[in-house]
Amino acid sequence: MADHIKSATSTESARTLKIAAVGDLHVREDAQASYRDLFGEISREADVLVLAGDLTNLGKPREAELLAEDLRHCSIPVVAVLGNHDYESDAVEDVTNILRQADVRLLDGQTIEIAEVGFVGVKGFIGGFGARMLGSFGEPAIKAMVAENVNEAMRLENAMRQVRTKRTLVVLHYAPIAETVAGEPLEIFPFLGSSRLAETIDRFRVSAVVHGHAHRGSYQGQTPGGANVYNVAMHVAKPTGRPYALLDI
């Protein structure tokens, strides 16, 4: 069921919602970096903060606690998905609980509404792009990988069917198109995302898509159906000149 949340500034039903989006924070247990000042800055610049996965570096509960502490300096709603790093320590349930207790709207196949904008999120998965996308053939391990890929696309589709707003932002960790992973070594393209996500997205009306994961990728591209896609991984250069992108939805 969709969770309906209104931001403090949502006084006009059709107003533009300014969204700050960043991925791949990779918060470490030794707290080498603090995001308190960044979150404070974002709170002044945007209406909603979107985090596109790899919130922690090794998926440890302590890393999630440190992120939750930094998020106290964020005064706007926070929407997020997990990334592959957040699963590393087999503590994803603990990480999820910690972040949700910090009032992060953590999406895993769900949709929420903030100021009449729908936010839909899944992690996504690997599999490759276009004609080179991995097919379900051969060893059971390959078939299991493709099944996980298809499952994430289906969960995204099911969430999209819950959306009742005219404006929608899709939040992923893995990329739905090859264009925004350009700059990464060609050999790892299949591990950076999957066209199955784009195929799902193009069955619906979508305002924009954000993802992370491809640290050396490119900022902007489009799905075959014309949806704008933004790679908001922290180290990808953005028009803001800052680690986060700013999108008007």
C-alpha positions as CSV (number, residue, x, y, z in Angstrom):
1,M,0.0,0.0,0.0
2,A,1.3,3.5,-0.8
3,D,2.4,5.6,2.1
4,H,1.1,9.2,1.7
5,I,3.5,11.8,3.2
6,K,3.4,15.5,2.7
7,S,6.6,17.6,2.9
8,A,6.5,20.7,5.1
9,T,6.6,22.9,2.1
10,S,3.9,21.2,0.0
11,T,1.3,24.0,0.0
12,E,0.5,23.9,-3.7
13,S,-0.8,20.7,-5.2
14,A,0.8,21.2,-8.6
15,R,4.0,22.9,-7.6
16,T,7.4,21.7,-8.7
17,L,9.1,19.5,-6.2
18,K,12.9,20.0,-6.0
19,I,14.7,16.7,-5.4
20,A,18.3,16.2,-4.3
21,A,19.6,12.8,-5.3
22,V,22.9,11.1,-4.5
23,G,24.1,7.5,-4.4
24,D,27.0,5.5,-3.1
25,L,27.7,7.2,0.2
26,H,29.5,4.0,1.4
27,V,29.4,5.0,5.1
28,R,32.3,3.3,6.9
29,E,32.4,1.9,10.4
30,D,35.5,4.0,11.2
31,A,33.5,7.1,10.3
32,Q,36.2,8.5,7.9
33,A,33.7,10.9,6.4
34,S,30.7,12.7,7.9
35,Y,27.8,13.8,5.8
36,R,26.2,16.1,8.3
37,D,27.2,19.3,6.6
38,L,26.2,17.9,3.2
39,F,22.8,16.9,4.5
40,G,22.3,20.3,6.1
41,E,23.2,22.0,2.7
42,I,20.8,19.7,0.9
43,S,18.0,20.6,3.3
44,R,18.4,24.2,2.3
45,E,18.5,23.4,-1.4
46,A,15.8,20.8,-1.9
47,D,12.4,19.5,-0.8
48,V,13.3,15.8,-0.7
49,L,16.5,13.8,-0.4
50,V,16.8,10.6,-2.5
51,L,19.6,8.1,-1.7
52,A,20.3,5.7,-4.6
53,G,21.8,2.7,-2.8
54,D,25.2,1.6,-1.3
55,L,24.3,3.6,1.8
56,T,26.9,1.6,3.8
57,N,30.2,0.2,2.8
58,L,30.0,-3.3,4.1
59,G,26.3,-3.6,5.2
60,K,27.2,-3.4,8.9
61,P,24.6,-2.2,11.4
62,R,27.1,0.2,12.9
63,E,27.6,1.9,9.5
64,A,23.8,2.3,9.3
65,E,23.8,3.8,12.8
66,L,26.4,6.4,11.7
67,L,24.4,7.3,8.6
68,A,21.3,7.6,10.8
69,E,23.2,10.0,13.1
70,D,24.2,12.1,10.2
71,L,20.7,12.2,8.8
72,R,19.6,14.0,11.9
73,H,21.0,17.1,10.2
74,C,18.6,16.5,7.3
75,S,15.3,18.4,7.8
76,I,13.5,17.2,4.7
77,P,12.0,13.8,3.8
78,V,14.5,11.1,2.9
79,V,13.7,8.4,0.3
80,A,16.2,5.5,-0.3
81,V,16.9,2.1,-1.8
82,L,19.6,-0.3,-0.8
83,G,22.6,-1.3,-3.0
84,N,24.7,-4.4,-3.3
85,H,27.2,-3.2,-0.6
86,D,24.3,-3.0,1.9
87,Y,23.9,-6.8,1.6
88,E,27.6,-7.7,2.2
89,S,27.4,-8.6,5.9
90,D,24.1,-10.6,5.8
91,A,22.6,-7.9,8.2
92,V,20.3,-6.3,5.7
93,E,17.3,-6.6,8.1
94,D,19.2,-4.8,10.8
95,V,20.4,-2.1,8.4
96,T,16.8,-1.7,7.1
97,N,15.4,-1.4,10.6
98,I,18.0,1.1,11.7
99,L,17.3,3.4,8.7
100,R,13.6,3.1,9.0
101,Q,13.8,4.1,12.7
102,A,15.7,7.1,11.5
103,D,12.6,8.0,9.4
104,V,14.2,7.0,6.1
105,R,11.4,5.9,3.6
106,L,13.3,2.9,2.5
107,L,11.8,1.4,-0.7
108,D,12.1,-2.2,-1.7
109,G,9.3,-2.7,-4.2
110,Q,7.0,-0.1,-2.8
111,T,5.8,3.3,-3.7
112,I,5.2,6.4,-1.5
113,E,3.8,9.8,-2.3
114,I,5.2,13.1,-1.2
115,A,3.6,16.4,-2.3
116,E,1.8,14.6,-5.2
117,V,4.9,13.0,-6.6
118,G,5.2,9.2,-6.5
119,F,8.5,7.7,-5.5
120,V,9.0,4.0,-6.6
121,G,12.1,2.1,-5.6
122,V,13.8,-1.2,-6.0
123,K,17.5,-2.1,-5.9
124,G,17.6,-3.7,-9.4
125,F,20.2,-6.3,-10.4
126,I,22.9,-7.1,-12.9
127,G,22.3,-8.7,-16.3
128,G,23.6,-6.5,-19.1
129,F,22.1,-4.3,-21.7
130,G,20.3,-4.6,-25.1
131,A,21.1,-7.5,-27.3
132,R,23.9,-8.5,-25.0
133,M,21.6,-8.9,-21.9
134,L,22.2,-12.3,-20.2
135,G,19.6,-14.9,-21.1
136,S,18.2,-17.8,-19.1
137,F,20.2,-20.7,-20.7
138,G,22.7,-23.2,-19.5
139,E,23.9,-23.8,-15.9
140,P,21.5,-23.4,-13.0
141,A,23.7,-20.6,-11.6
142,I,23.1,-18.6,-14.8
143,K,19.4,-19.3,-14.7
144,A,19.2,-18.2,-11.0
145,M,21.0,-14.9,-11.9
146,V,18.5,-14.2,-14.7
147,A,15.6,-15.1,-12.4
148,E,16.8,-12.6,-9.9
149,N,17.1,-10.0,-12.6
150,V,13.5,-10.7,-13.8
151,N,12.2,-10.7,-10.2
152,E,13.5,-7.2,-9.6
153,A,11.9,-6.0,-12.8
154,M,8.6,-7.5,-11.8
155,R,8.8,-6.0,-8.4
156,L,9.4,-2.6,-10.0
157,E,6.4,-3.2,-12.3
158,N,4.1,-4.2,-9.4
159,A,5.2,-1.0,-7.5
160,M,4.6,1.1,-10.6
161,R,1.0,-0.2,-10.8
162,Q,0.4,1.3,-7.3
163,V,1.2,4.8,-8.4
164,R,-1.7,7.2,-8.6
165,T,0.2,10.5,-9.1
166,K,0.8,12.2,-12.4
167,R,4.5,12.7,-11.6
168,T,6.8,9.7,-10.7
169,L,10.4,9.3,-9.8
170,V,11.9,5.9,-10.1
171,V,14.8,5.2,-7.6
172,L,17.2,2.4,-8.4
173,H,20.7,1.3,-7.4
174,Y,21.6,-0.6,-10.6
175,A,21.5,1.2,-14.0
176,P,18.6,0.6,-16.4
177,I,20.5,1.7,-19.5
178,A,24.1,1.5,-20.8
179,E,24.4,5.2,-21.5
180,T,24.8,6.2,-17.9
181,V,27.5,3.6,-17.2
182,A,29.6,4.8,-20.1
183,G,33.1,5.6,-18.7
184,E,33.3,2.3,-16.8
185,P,35.4,-0.5,-18.2
186,L,33.4,-2.4,-20.9
187,E,34.2,-5.7,-19.2
188,I,32.0,-4.8,-16.2
189,F,29.0,-3.4,-18.0
190,P,26.9,-6.5,-17.4
191,F,27.5,-6.1,-13.7
192,L,26.3,-2.5,-13.5
193,G,22.6,-3.0,-14.4
194,S,20.1,-4.4,-16.8
195,S,17.9,-3.3,-19.7
196,R,15.0,-5.2,-18.1
197,L,14.6,-2.3,-15.7
198,A,14.2,0.1,-18.6
199,E,11.7,-2.2,-20.4
200,T,9.6,-2.0,-17.2
201,I,10.0,1.7,-16.8
202,D,8.9,2.4,-20.4
203,R,5.5,0.7,-19.8
204,F,4.6,3.6,-17.5
205,R,4.6,7.4,-17.5
206,V,7.8,8.4,-15.6
207,S,9.1,11.8,-14.8
208,A,12.7,10.7,-14.2
209,V,14.9,7.8,-13.0
210,V,17.9,8.0,-10.7
211,H,20.5,5.3,-10.0
212,G,24.0,4.9,-8.6
213,H,26.5,2.0,-8.6
214,A,28.5,3.2,-11.7
215,H,31.0,5.4,-9.9
216,R,32.8,6.3,-13.2
217,G,29.8,6.4,-15.4
218,S,28.0,9.3,-17.1
219,Y,25.4,11.6,-15.6
220,Q,22.5,11.5,-18.0
221,G,20.8,9.3,-20.6
222,Q,17.4,8.1,-21.7
223,T,15.5,4.9,-21.8
224,P,14.5,3.7,-25.3
225,G,11.0,5.1,-24.5
226,G,12.4,8.5,-23.6
227,A,12.5,8.6,-19.8
228,N,15.3,10.7,-18.5
229,V,17.8,8.7,-16.5
230,Y,20.4,10.2,-14.1
231,N,23.4,8.5,-12.6
232,V,23.7,10.2,-9.2
233,A,26.6,8.1,-7.8
234,M,28.6,10.4,-5.6
235,H,31.7,10.7,-7.7
236,V,29.9,11.3,-11.0
237,A,30.2,14.9,-12.2
238,K,26.9,16.7,-12.0
239,P,25.6,20.1,-13.2
240,T,25.4,21.3,-9.5
241,G,29.2,20.9,-9.1
242,R,28.3,19.1,-5.9
243,P,28.0,15.4,-5.0
244,Y,24.2,15.5,-5.4
245,A,22.0,16.2,-8.4
246,L,19.1,18.6,-8.2
247,L,16.0,17.6,-10.2
248,D,12.8,19.5,-10.6
249,I,9.8,17.1,-10.8
